[in-house]
Amino acid sequence: MNTKSYVAVAEQIGYRSDTAQTPLLELDLLKTLVAIADTGNFSAAAEAVFRTPSAVSMQVKRIEETLGRPIFTRDSRSVEVTADGEVLIEHGRRLLALNRKMVAHFIKPEVTGRVALGAPDDVAEFYLPAMLRRFSESHCCITVDVVVDSSINLSKRVRKGELDLTLTTIDPSHEHSSGIEILHREPLVWAGLKNGIAYEQDPLPVSVWEEGCFWRHKGLESLDEIGRDYRIAYMSAHISGQRAAIQADLAVAPIPISSCVNGVIPLGEKHGLPELQDYALGLMLAANPSAPALAAADLLRASYM
């Protein structure tokens, strides 16, 4: 049987030549799609994958043309993942993780082990997921166990050797002799519901946590300084609980300005509330940190640069 005959038989039984096979999606394309989904915009994704925004746009166009489906809907302000995009990104994450695992089998990483990391609640909610995802991509053989607690308790656990390192909320105006390295600072603000009226009440309803919380101390201290009467109307160890109280217009709260989202706004002098000072996020390492702990510390430093 000649070559043409073989081709004819193959076509009769449904065999497709290489040019008609299901297209392969390159891992670089999937990596870009995942970066867009994680960052929420093309520019930030371009920085994450070390490409230009125009190159990222071309990658998205290429994969959408290959699949014949839109992966993102986008306008001048935001990027939303379509239903088809959700499916693609879910499988893309699996393929990227499998690729890292496969390569690590042959190319042994220099650093392996386990890290016990502490983080305050607000960091764990807003920042830590993206940090840990990047860390797992760059250090696939280091396992990170996270403990979420108050800054005071986390610092104690590092000193006892129960944690390898922790992020902790501190007062940037004080010197810290215990080896705490400041990574980030931003203003604390009194926050309330947009168009809310909780700030008008007398005494002022306040949402804070227990004694020892830096935000509580600075917030209540500022009210005492201006002679504003207040009551503790809501107590929560979690910033999500504080925001819930604000969004229900039950209280105002001293929180970082970056947490003023989804209808929560900063309040100031026109609302009868004083200006608050900055707070800082510090990094504390245990004595004689391991190589995995040092690698995790480097990632935290880079995340706040």
Secondary structure, 3 states (H helix, E strand, C coil): CCHHHHHHHHHHCCCCCHHHCCCCCCHHHHHHHHHHHHHCCHHHHHHHCCCCHHHHHHHHHHHHHHHCCCCEEECCCCEEECHHHHHHHHHHHHHHHHHHHHHHHHCCCCCCEEEEEEECHHHHHHCHHHHHHHHHHHCCCEEEEEEECCHHHHHHHHHHCCCCEEEEEECCCCCCCCCCEEEEEEEEEEEEECCCCHHHCCCEEEEECCCCCHHHHHHHHHHHHHCCCEEEEEECCCHHHHHHHHHCCCCEEEEEHHHCCCCEEEECHHHCCCCCCEEEEEEEECCCCCHHHHHHHHHHHHHCC
